[in-house]
Amino acid sequence: MLDSSAARGIGPLAPIRHTLPTVGGIRNRLMAMHYPRRVSKIKRVRQFGFRARMKTKAGRKMINRKRSLGRRLTPDM
């Protein structure tokens, strides 16, 4: 019978449980790095695009404020 800390489920060699805290805990140090979430271009345009801004009063106000500063609202193609 093993009486080591790993067998009891404590210590650095213990099996990783999904209930461990993910901020600065042992789980972050042992898990592999992953790619950031890819944002869909169509979702981004629908949320932050020109037509989405023009739908609300605050969005139109923001566009007018940027135009008054001389900013372009659409990229040069």
C-alpha positions as CSV (number, residue, x, y, z in Angstrom):
1,M,0.0,0.0,0.0
2,L,1.4,3.4,-1.0
3,D,1.5,6.0,1.7
4,S,3.0,8.8,-0.4
5,S,1.5,12.2,-0.9
6,A,0.7,11.4,-4.6
7,A,-1.3,8.3,-3.6
8,R,-3.3,10.4,-1.1
9,G,-4.1,13.0,-3.8
10,I,-2.0,15.8,-2.4
11,G,1.3,17.3,-3.5
12,P,2.8,18.2,-6.8
13,L,2.5,14.8,-8.3
14,A,-1.2,14.3,-7.5
15,P,-3.6,13.7,-10.3
16,I,-5.1,16.9,-11.7
17,R,-8.8,17.4,-10.9
18,H,-11.1,19.7,-12.8
19,T,-12.2,21.3,-9.6
20,L,-8.9,23.0,-9.0
21,P,-8.8,26.8,-9.2
22,T,-7.5,27.9,-12.6
23,V,-5.9,31.2,-11.6
24,G,-2.3,30.7,-10.7
25,G,-2.8,27.2,-9.5
26,I,-1.0,23.9,-10.3
27,R,-3.5,23.3,-13.1
28,N,-2.2,26.3,-15.1
29,R,1.4,25.2,-14.8
30,L,0.7,21.6,-16.0
31,M,-1.8,22.3,-18.8
32,A,-0.7,22.8,-22.4
33,M,-1.0,26.2,-24.0
34,H,-4.0,26.7,-26.2
35,Y,-4.8,29.1,-29.0
36,P,-7.0,32.1,-28.2
37,R,-10.6,32.0,-29.3
38,R,-11.1,33.0,-32.9
39,V,-13.7,35.7,-33.4
40,S,-15.9,35.3,-36.4
41,K,-15.5,38.2,-38.8
42,I,-19.3,38.3,-39.5
43,K,-20.1,38.4,-35.8
44,R,-17.6,41.2,-35.2
45,V,-19.0,43.2,-38.0
46,R,-22.5,42.7,-36.8
47,Q,-21.6,43.9,-33.3
48,F,-19.2,46.7,-34.0
49,G,-19.6,47.6,-37.6
50,F,-21.0,50.7,-39.3
51,R,-24.5,49.5,-39.6
52,A,-24.6,48.4,-36.0
53,R,-23.4,51.9,-34.9
54,M,-26.1,53.5,-37.1
55,K,-28.9,51.6,-35.5
56,T,-28.6,53.4,-32.1
57,K,-28.6,57.0,-31.2
58,A,-25.3,56.6,-29.2
59,G,-23.7,54.8,-32.2
60,R,-24.6,57.7,-34.5
61,K,-23.2,60.1,-32.0
62,M,-20.0,58.2,-31.9
63,I,-19.6,58.1,-35.7
64,N,-20.3,61.9,-35.9
65,R,-17.7,62.5,-33.2
66,K,-15.1,60.5,-35.1
67,R,-16.0,62.2,-38.3
68,S,-15.5,65.6,-36.7
69,L,-12.0,64.5,-35.6
70,G,-11.2,63.7,-39.2
71,R,-11.1,59.9,-38.8
72,R,-12.0,57.6,-41.6
73,L,-14.8,55.1,-40.8
74,T,-14.0,52.6,-43.5
75,P,-10.5,51.2,-44.4
76,D,-9.0,52.0,-47.7
77,M,-9.2,49.1,-50.0
